[in-house]
Amino acid sequence: MGSFWENVTQDTTPRTGSLGTFGLDASLISGASYVPAWNAFAFIQRVPTGGARVWYMNLSGTFNDLWDLPSDWHVTSGAVGTDGEWRFMLRWEGNDEWYIYDYTQTNRFRQYIRQNTSREPQLAMDGNNVWVVESFSGGPRFYRMDTSTPVGGTTIAETVVSSGTPVGGQLTNSPWTFMRTAADFGSARFIVSYNGTSTFRVYNASGVHQPAETWSPPSSKATGWWDPTTSRFRTLGLDNRAYRHSAMTWTDSALDTWHLAQTFYDGQTSGGTHETVIGGIRTFQPLKRSWVRITPAQVPYTGLADDPNISRIYGKTGAAPPASGSGMWLQESVNYTSAIRDRGTLLVTSGTAPPSVSNFPGATPARMRSARTMPSDSTKSIFEVRGDGSGRLGAAGVRRHGQVYVSVRHRVGGNDGPVGVLRRGGKPAPGAPHRGRRLLQGDGRRDLRDIGQHVPRADPDIGRRPSGGGDLPRRLPLRRQSRRRPSPRT
């Protein structure tokens, strides 16, 4: 699993305007806006030698048009109102006089008096209302501007002082991204961010910081904006990609952590439906306003009845569930042909729970085995494990119920016979089967003996070293032997 964002690469082909020949450069972009009349995004790019270029880019990322602003303008931002007209925040190059250039006014240059002379202001439009943000040591302040009065000037119609802003970081830097919009919040919000990887900080209409609504950019960014065509936020990364965010956001911290697990499901009703228990549980913390990409394990599809053809994804948020999956709920069913699933919504919290036991009928278990086979039997792999728990490693094996066995072959008196010392035992009675202490392993061609099974006593030849090597004792005494004194010769 992982977070991702849809993105479109922007055309950066150099193009010629009154300010020269160059291409779109995200590192110089100071603002973005959607322009309804063009059905395009407009990016304001500062030009190091003076002025700014407005790039009109189609929603697909292709070039639409450009507009070069005067070379003696230092432009920090610009936006289009619902009336379709531009407003720019700028100052004259070489002096400290700031203006809101408003295309709706007869005298378009409307002087703006900065409230913090050590930081540059940023402008945004909410409908046809002009809003300006400035940075202060206690956090940003927001001003709604009246650009119609006095003559040639502006008036602060409303002031909102923020509160609760996190201390440190880029708190007092000049803002690089500013929005005033209701977007998908339900009511108006101020959104402020700075260049680079800083988050998009959210404040309500009263200026109170909303940390639970804050979100992170997908990459080091230039700017961000609200896209009304998709009702999603977008971010322009320094990699010249326009990223589209999802609508997935939340304020409850219990939703910060996801737990997902998968089952295999047989949805073919001809033989009845079947489902396995869940596999391993994966814990993940998605990023707000991102998509989550889920890559399920491949379904072992055969096309036969009673074989799985669907992956089922179960999940829950908050505290981790037990291994059984209790408390998890079905999120989606995925056809066996689907390699990935992209999700842009929160997990559901009710519905179908995962099964506690698998109800698949008995069948030939799946096998994973080595290509190399036993030297003495090419039908047997040296290593093999099966889905029912059984398997083998050389001459040793495990049956599906957990019983361990070993295949042995040893030469006894010219004939093949079983040799196994399989568990510690007491002293045998005369003629009783021998219980030994040491495993005598053969090459797997002859017999199968369970550990703990009695093995017939072998003749004295049993102590010889097998021809294939091994680490056997020279002799295994099977019983105490009496010693006779030599009789005197007569």
C-alpha positions as CSV (number, residue, x, y, z in Angstrom):
1,M,0.0,0.0,0.0
2,G,1.1,3.6,-0.5
3,S,-0.2,7.1,-1.0
4,F,-0.2,8.6,-4.5
5,W,-1.6,11.5,-6.5
6,E,-2.8,11.8,-10.0
7,N,-0.6,14.1,-12.0
8,V,-0.1,15.7,-15.4
9,T,3.3,16.9,-16.6
10,Q,3.2,20.5,-17.8
11,D,4.5,21.6,-21.2
12,T,7.8,23.4,-20.6
13,T,8.7,24.1,-24.2
14,P,10.5,27.6,-24.5
15,R,8.2,30.2,-26.1
16,T,8.8,33.8,-27.1
17,G,7.0,36.8,-25.6
18,S,7.8,40.4,-24.9
19,L,9.9,39.3,-21.9
20,G,12.1,36.9,-23.9
21,T,12.2,33.2,-24.8
22,F,11.9,30.7,-22.0
23,G,9.6,27.9,-20.8
24,L,7.5,27.3,-17.8
25,D,9.7,26.9,-14.7
26,A,7.8,25.8,-11.6
27,S,10.5,27.1,-9.3
28,L,9.6,30.6,-10.4
29,I,5.8,30.2,-10.1
30,S,4.2,32.5,-7.4
31,G,0.6,31.7,-7.9
32,A,-2.1,29.8,-9.8
33,S,-5.7,30.2,-10.6
34,Y,-8.4,28.6,-12.7
35,V,-9.7,30.8,-15.5
36,P,-13.3,29.9,-16.5
37,A,-13.3,31.8,-19.7
38,W,-10.3,29.8,-21.0
39,N,-11.1,26.5,-19.1
40,A,-7.5,26.6,-18.3
41,F,-5.1,27.0,-15.3
42,A,-3.1,30.2,-15.2
43,F,0.4,30.1,-13.6
44,I,2.1,33.4,-12.7
45,Q,5.9,33.0,-13.3
46,R,8.2,35.7,-12.0
47,V,10.9,36.7,-14.5
48,P,14.3,37.3,-12.8
49,T,15.1,40.2,-15.1
50,G,11.7,41.9,-14.2
51,G,8.1,41.4,-14.9
52,A,6.0,38.2,-14.9
53,R,4.6,35.8,-17.4
54,V,1.1,34.3,-17.1
55,W,1.1,30.8,-18.6
56,Y,-2.4,29.5,-19.7
57,M,-2.2,25.7,-19.6
58,N,-4.9,23.3,-20.6
59,L,-6.2,20.9,-18.0
60,S,-4.2,18.2,-19.9
61,G,-1.0,20.1,-19.3
62,T,-0.5,21.3,-22.9
63,F,0.2,24.9,-23.7
64,N,-2.7,27.2,-24.4
65,D,-1.4,30.8,-24.4
66,L,0.9,33.2,-22.6
67,W,0.6,36.8,-21.4
68,D,3.7,38.9,-20.5
69,L,3.2,41.5,-17.8
70,P,5.3,44.7,-17.8
71,S,9.0,44.3,-17.0
72,D,8.8,47.0,-14.2
73,W,6.2,44.9,-12.3
74,H,7.3,42.7,-9.4
75,V,4.3,40.4,-9.2
76,T,3.7,38.2,-6.1
77,S,0.3,36.8,-7.0
78,G,-2.8,37.1,-9.1
79,A,-6.3,35.6,-9.3
80,V,-9.4,35.7,-11.4
81,G,-12.8,36.5,-9.8
82,T,-16.1,35.0,-10.8
83,D,-16.6,38.0,-13.0
84,G,-13.7,36.7,-15.1
85,E,-11.4,39.7,-14.4
86,W,-7.8,39.6,-13.1
87,R,-6.4,41.2,-9.9
88,F,-2.7,41.3,-9.3
89,M,-0.6,42.1,-6.2
90,L,2.5,44.0,-7.4
91,R,5.0,46.7,-6.6
92,W,7.1,48.8,-9.0
93,E,10.6,47.5,-9.5
94,G,13.1,49.7,-7.7
95,N,10.7,51.1,-5.1
96,D,8.5,50.0,-2.3
97,E,5.1,51.1,-3.6
98,W,2.6,48.3,-3.6
99,Y,-0.6,48.1,-5.7
100,I,-3.6,45.9,-6.4
101,Y,-4.0,46.0,-10.2
102,D,-7.8,45.6,-10.6
103,Y,-9.2,45.2,-14.1
104,T,-12.7,46.0,-12.9
105,Q,-11.7,49.6,-11.9
106,T,-11.4,52.5,-14.3
107,N,-8.2,53.5,-12.5
108,R,-6.7,50.0,-12.3
109,F,-3.7,50.8,-10.1
110,R,-5.1,50.8,-6.5
111,Q,-2.4,51.6,-4.0
112,Y,-2.0,49.1,-1.1
113,I,-0.3,50.0,2.2
114,R,1.5,47.0,3.6
115,Q,0.9,46.2,7.3
116,N,4.2,44.4,7.7
117,T,6.9,46.2,5.7
118,S,9.4,43.3,6.0
119,R,7.2,40.7,4.2
120,E,5.5,40.6,0.8
121,P,1.7,40.3,0.7
122,Q,-0.2,37.7,-1.3
123,L,-3.6,38.1,-3.0
124,A,-6.5,35.7,-3.5
125,M,-10.1,35.9,-4.8
126,D,-13.2,34.5,-3.1
127,G,-15.9,35.1,-5.6
128,N,-15.3,38.8,-6.4
129,N,-14.0,39.6,-3.0
130,V,-10.3,40.6,-2.9
131,W,-8.4,39.1,0.1
132,V,-4.8,39.8,1.1
133,V,-2.6,37.8,3.5
134,E,0.5,39.1,5.4
135,S,2.8,37.3,7.8
136,F,3.4,38.4,11.4
137,S,5.3,36.8,14.3
138,G,2.0,35.5,15.8
139,G,0.7,34.1,12.5
140,P,-0.9,35.4,9.3
141,R,-3.5,38.1,9.1
142,F,-6.1,38.3,6.5
143,Y,-7.6,41.5,5.0
144,R,-10.6,41.9,2.8
145,M,-10.0,44.9,0.5
146,D,-12.3,47.4,-1.0
147,T,-10.6,48.5,-4.2
148,S,-13.2,51.1,-5.1
149,T,-12.3,53.8,-2.6
150,P,-10.6,56.1,-2.0
151,V,-9.7,57.3,-5.5
152,G,-6.6,55.5,-6.5
153,G,-6.4,53.6,-3.2
154,T,-7.8,50.7,-1.3
155,T,-9.6,50.4,2.1
156,I,-9.4,47.5,4.5
157,A,-13.0,46.3,4.8
158,E,-12.4,43.5,7.2
159,T,-9.5,42.2,9.3
160,V,-9.1,38.6,10.5
161,V,-6.2,37.9,12.9
162,S,-5.2,34.3,13.1
163,S,-4.7,32.2,16.2
164,G,-3.2,28.8,17.0
165,T,-0.6,28.9,14.3
166,P,2.3,26.4,15.0
167,V,5.4,28.1,16.3
168,G,8.6,27.9,14.2
169,G,9.3,26.8,10.7
170,Q,8.2,29.4,8.1
171,L,5.8,31.2,10.3
172,T,7.1,34.7,9.5
173,N,8.2,34.1,5.9
174,S,6.3,35.7,3.1
175,P,3.4,33.4,2.1
176,W,3.8,31.7,-1.3
177,T,0.3,30.2,-1.6
178,F,-2.9,31.8,-0.4
179,M,-6.5,30.7,-0.9
180,R,-9.8,31.9,0.5
181,T,-12.5,29.3,-0.4
182,A,-15.2,27.1,1.0
183,A,-13.9,24.3,-1.3
184,D,-15.1,21.0,0.2
185,F,-15.0,22.2,3.9
186,G,-18.6,23.3,4.0
187,S,-17.7,26.9,5.0
188,A,-15.1,29.5,4.2
189,R,-11.4,28.7,4.9
190,F,-8.2,30.6,4.6
191,I,-5.3,28.4,3.3
192,V,-1.7,29.5,3.6
193,S,1.5,27.8,2.6
194,Y,5.1,28.5,1.8
195,N,7.5,27.4,-0.8
196,G,8.9,23.9,-0.7
197,T,7.5,21.0,1.4
198,S,5.6,23.0,4.0
199,T,2.0,21.9,4.6
200,F,-1.1,23.7,3.5
201,R,-2.3,25.3,6.8
202,V,-6.0,25.8,7.2
203,Y,-7.8,28.5,9.2
204,N,-11.5,28.9,9.6
205,A,-13.3,32.2,8.8
206,S,-12.5,33.5,12.3
207,G,-8.8,32.9,11.8
208,V,-8.5,29.9,14.1
209,H,-5.9,27.4,12.9
210,Q,-7.4,24.0,12.0
211,P,-4.6,21.4,12.4
212,A,-6.9,18.5,11.6
213,E,-7.7,20.0,8.2
214,T,-4.1,20.7,7.3
215,W,-2.6,18.5,4.6
216,S,0.8,17.8,3.0
217,P,1.8,18.4,-0.6
218,P,2.7,15.3,-2.7
219,S,6.2,16.7,-3.4
220,S,8.2,19.9,-3.0
221,K,5.8,22.4,-4.4
222,A,5.6,25.8,-6.1
223,T,2.0,26.6,-5.3
224,G,-1.5,25.2,-5.0
225,W,-5.1,26.1,-5.9
226,W,-8.7,24.9,-5.9
227,D,-9.9,23.3,-9.1
228,P,-13.7,23.8,-9.5
229,T,-13.9,21.6,-12.5
230,T,-13.2,18.5,-10.4
231,S,-13.9,19.9,-6.9
232,R,-10.4,19.0,-5.9
233,F,-7.3,20.8,-4.7
234,R,-4.3,20.8,-7.0
235,T,-0.6,21.3,-6.3
236,L,2.1,22.4,-8.8
237,G,5.3,20.5,-7.9
238,L,8.8,21.8,-8.5
239,D,9.0,18.8,-10.9
240,N,6.6,20.7,-13.2
241,R,3.8,18.3,-12.5
242,A,0.2,19.4,-11.7
243,Y,-1.0,17.0,-9.0
244,R,-4.7,16.4,-8.3
245,H,-5.6,15.6,-4.7
246,S,-8.4,13.3,-3.7
247,A,-11.3,14.3,-1.5
248,M,-10.3,11.9,1.2
249,T,-9.8,13.9,4.4
250,W,-10.8,13.5,8.0
251,T,-10.5,15.3,11.4
252,D,-10.8,12.3,13.8
253,S,-7.2,11.1,14.7
254,A,-8.6,7.5,15.0
255,L,-8.8,7.5,11.2
256,D,-5.1,8.2,10.8
257,T,-4.2,4.5,10.8
258,W,-5.6,1.8,8.5
259,H,-5.4,-1.9,8.9
260,L,-6.0,-4.0,5.7
261,A,-6.1,-7.7,5.0
262,Q,-7.1,-9.9,2.1
263,T,-8.9,-13.2,1.5
264,F,-9.4,-15.3,-1.6
265,Y,-13.1,-15.7,-2.5
266,D,-14.9,-18.2,-4.8
267,G,-17.8,-16.3,-6.2
268,Q,-18.9,-19.1,-8.7
269,T,-22.3,-20.0,-7.4
270,S,-22.5,-23.3,-9.3
271,G,-20.6,-25.1,-6.6
272,G,-21.4,-22.8,-3.8
273,T,-19.4,-19.8,-2.7
274,H,-16.3,-20.2,-0.6
275,E,-13.8,-17.9,1.1
276,T,-10.5,-18.3,3.0
277,V,-9.7,-16.6,6.3
278,I,-7.7,-13.4,6.1
279,G,-4.0,-13.4,5.4
280,G,-1.5,-11.1,7.2
281,I,-2.8,-7.7,8.3
282,R,-1.0,-4.7,6.8
283,T,-0.9,-1.4,8.8
284,F,-0.6,1.9,7.0
285,Q,-1.0,5.6,7.6
286,P,-2.4,7.3,4.5
287,L,-1.9,11.0,3.8
288,K,-4.8,13.3,3.7
289,R,-6.1,14.3,0.3
290,S,-4.1,11.5,-1.4
291,W,-5.2,8.3,-3.0
292,V,-4.3,4.9,-1.5
293,R,-2.9,2.3,-3.9
294,I,-3.6,-1.2,-2.8
295,T,-1.8,-4.1,-4.5
296,P,-3.5,-7.4,-3.6
297,A,-1.8,-10.8,-3.7
298,Q,-2.4,-12.5,-7.0
299,V,-5.5,-14.8,-7.0
300,P,-4.5,-18.4,-7.8
301,Y,-7.2,-18.5,-10.5
302,T,-7.7,-21.7,-12.5
303,G,-11.1,-21.3,-13.9
304,L,-12.4,-24.4,-12.2
305,A,-15.4,-24.7,-10.0
306,D,-14.6,-24.2,-6.3
307,D,-11.4,-22.3,-7.0
308,P,-11.0,-18.6,-6.0
309,N,-11.6,-15.9,-8.6
310,I,-11.9,-12.8,-6.4
311,S,-9.8,-10.9,-3.8
312,R,-11.7,-9.5,-1.0
313,I,-10.1,-6.5,0.9
314,Y,-11.1,-6.1,4.6
315,G,-10.1,-3.1,6.7
316,K,-10.6,-1.1,9.9
317,T,-9.1,2.1,11.3
318,G,-7.8,2.9,14.7
319,A,-6.5,0.2,17.0
320,A,-5.0,-2.9,15.4
321,P,-7.4,-5.9,15.0
322,P,-6.5,-9.4,16.2
323,A,-5.0,-11.9,13.7
324,S,-8.5,-13.3,13.2
325,G,-9.7,-10.0,11.7
326,S,-12.3,-9.3,14.3
327,G,-13.6,-5.8,13.9
328,M,-12.7,-5.6,10.2
329,W,-15.2,-5.0,7.4
330,L,-15.3,-5.7,3.7
331,Q,-14.1,-2.7,1.8
332,E,-14.2,-4.0,-1.8
333,S,-14.1,-7.2,-3.9
334,V,-11.5,-7.3,-6.7
335,N,-11.6,-9.5,-9.7
336,Y,-8.6,-11.8,-10.2
337,T,-7.6,-9.8,-13.3
338,S,-7.0,-6.6,-11.3
339,A,-3.4,-6.0,-10.3
340,I,-3.9,-2.8,-8.3
341,R,-6.8,-0.9,-6.6
342,D,-6.8,2.9,-6.1
343,R,-9.0,4.2,-3.3
344,G,-9.9,7.8,-2.6
345,T,-12.5,7.4,0.1
346,L,-12.4,6.5,3.8
347,L,-12.9,2.9,5.0
348,V,-16.4,1.7,5.7
349,T,-17.2,0.8,9.3
350,S,-20.0,-1.7,8.9
351,G,-21.2,-4.5,6.6
352,T,-19.6,-7.9,6.0
353,A,-17.0,-9.3,8.4
354,P,-14.3,-11.7,7.3
355,P,-14.9,-15.5,7.9
356,S,-13.5,-17.1,11.0
357,V,-12.8,-20.4,9.2
358,S,-12.1,-21.3,5.5
359,N,-15.0,-23.2,3.9
360,F,-13.1,-24.2,0.7
361,P,-13.6,-27.9,0.0
362,G,-10.6,-30.3,0.2
363,A,-8.5,-30.3,-2.9
364,T,-5.0,-30.9,-4.1
365,P,-2.9,-28.4,-2.2
366,A,-0.7,-25.9,-4.0
367,R,3.0,-26.8,-4.0
368,M,6.3,-24.9,-4.0
369,R,9.2,-27.1,-4.7
370,S,12.8,-27.1,-6.0
371,A,13.6,-27.9,-9.5
372,R,16.3,-30.2,-8.4
373,T,15.3,-33.7,-7.5
374,M,16.6,-36.5,-5.3
375,P,19.6,-38.2,-6.9
376,S,17.9,-41.6,-6.2
377,D,14.4,-40.6,-7.3
378,S,13.7,-38.0,-10.0
379,T,10.0,-37.9,-9.1
380,K,10.8,-36.3,-5.7
381,S,12.1,-32.8,-5.3
382,I,14.8,-32.2,-2.7
383,F,12.7,-29.4,-1.2
384,E,8.9,-29.2,-1.3
385,V,6.2,-27.4,0.8
386,R,2.4,-27.8,0.2
387,G,-0.5,-25.6,1.0
388,D,-1.9,-28.2,3.5
389,G,1.1,-28.0,5.7
390,S,3.0,-31.0,4.4
391,G,6.3,-31.1,2.7
392,R,9.8,-32.6,2.6
393,L,13.5,-31.7,2.8
394,G,15.6,-34.4,1.4
395,A,14.8,-37.6,3.2
396,A,12.9,-35.9,5.9
397,G,9.2,-35.1,5.5
398,V,6.2,-33.7,7.3
399,R,2.6,-35.0,6.8
400,R,-0.2,-32.6,6.7
401,H,-1.2,-33.5,10.3
402,G,2.3,-32.6,11.5
403,Q,3.8,-36.0,11.8
404,V,7.5,-36.1,10.8
405,Y,9.0,-39.1,8.9
406,V,12.2,-40.0,7.3
407,S,13.0,-42.2,4.3
408,V,15.9,-44.5,4.8
409,R,17.8,-47.2,3.0
410,H,20.7,-49.2,4.3
411,R,22.4,-52.3,3.2
412,V,22.0,-55.2,5.6
413,G,23.5,-58.6,4.8
414,G,23.2,-58.0,1.1
415,N,19.5,-57.0,1.3
416,D,17.8,-53.6,1.6
417,G,16.2,-53.1,4.9
418,P,14.9,-50.3,7.2
419,V,17.3,-48.7,9.5
420,G,16.2,-46.0,11.9
421,V,17.0,-44.9,15.3
422,L,14.1,-42.6,15.9
423,R,13.7,-41.9,19.6
424,R,15.3,-42.6,22.9
425,G,14.2,-45.8,24.5
426,G,15.0,-48.1,27.4
427,K,16.9,-51.3,27.3
428,P,15.1,-53.7,25.0
429,A,14.0,-57.1,26.1
430,P,15.6,-60.0,24.2
431,G,14.1,-60.2,20.8
432,A,12.2,-56.9,21.2
433,P,12.5,-54.1,18.5
434,H,15.3,-51.7,19.2
435,R,14.7,-48.1,20.1
436,G,17.8,-46.1,19.4
437,R,19.0,-42.6,20.1
438,R,20.4,-41.4,16.8
439,L,18.8,-40.8,13.4
440,L,20.4,-42.9,10.7
441,Q,19.4,-41.2,7.5
442,G,19.4,-43.0,4.1
443,D,19.0,-41.7,0.5
444,G,15.2,-41.9,0.5
445,R,14.6,-44.8,-1.9
446,R,13.4,-47.5,0.3
447,D,11.1,-47.1,3.3
448,L,9.2,-44.5,5.3
449,R,9.4,-44.6,9.1
450,D,7.7,-42.3,11.5
451,I,9.7,-40.8,14.3
452,G,8.9,-42.8,17.3
453,Q,8.1,-45.9,15.3
454,H,9.8,-49.2,16.4
455,V,12.4,-50.4,14.0
456,P,13.4,-54.0,13.8
457,R,16.7,-54.9,15.3
458,A,19.4,-55.1,12.6
459,D,22.4,-57.4,12.4
460,P,25.9,-56.3,13.5
461,D,26.5,-54.9,10.0
462,I,24.4,-51.9,11.0
463,G,27.3,-50.1,12.5
464,R,29.2,-49.9,9.3
465,R,29.7,-46.5,7.7
466,P,27.3,-46.2,4.7
467,S,29.0,-46.0,1.3
468,G,27.6,-42.5,0.8
469,G,29.4,-41.0,3.8
470,G,27.6,-39.9,7.0
471,D,28.6,-39.5,10.6
472,L,27.6,-42.8,12.1
473,P,29.3,-44.5,15.1
474,R,31.5,-47.4,14.2
475,R,29.2,-49.7,16.0
476,L,25.9,-49.4,17.8
477,P,25.8,-52.0,20.6
478,L,22.3,-53.4,20.7
479,R,22.6,-55.4,24.0
480,R,25.2,-56.1,26.6
481,Q,27.2,-59.1,25.4
482,S,28.7,-61.6,27.9
483,R,32.4,-62.3,27.9
484,R,33.6,-65.8,28.3
485,R,36.8,-66.7,29.8
486,P,39.0,-68.8,27.4
487,S,38.9,-72.3,28.5
488,P,42.3,-73.8,29.3
489,R,43.8,-75.8,26.5
490,T,43.8,-79.4,27.2
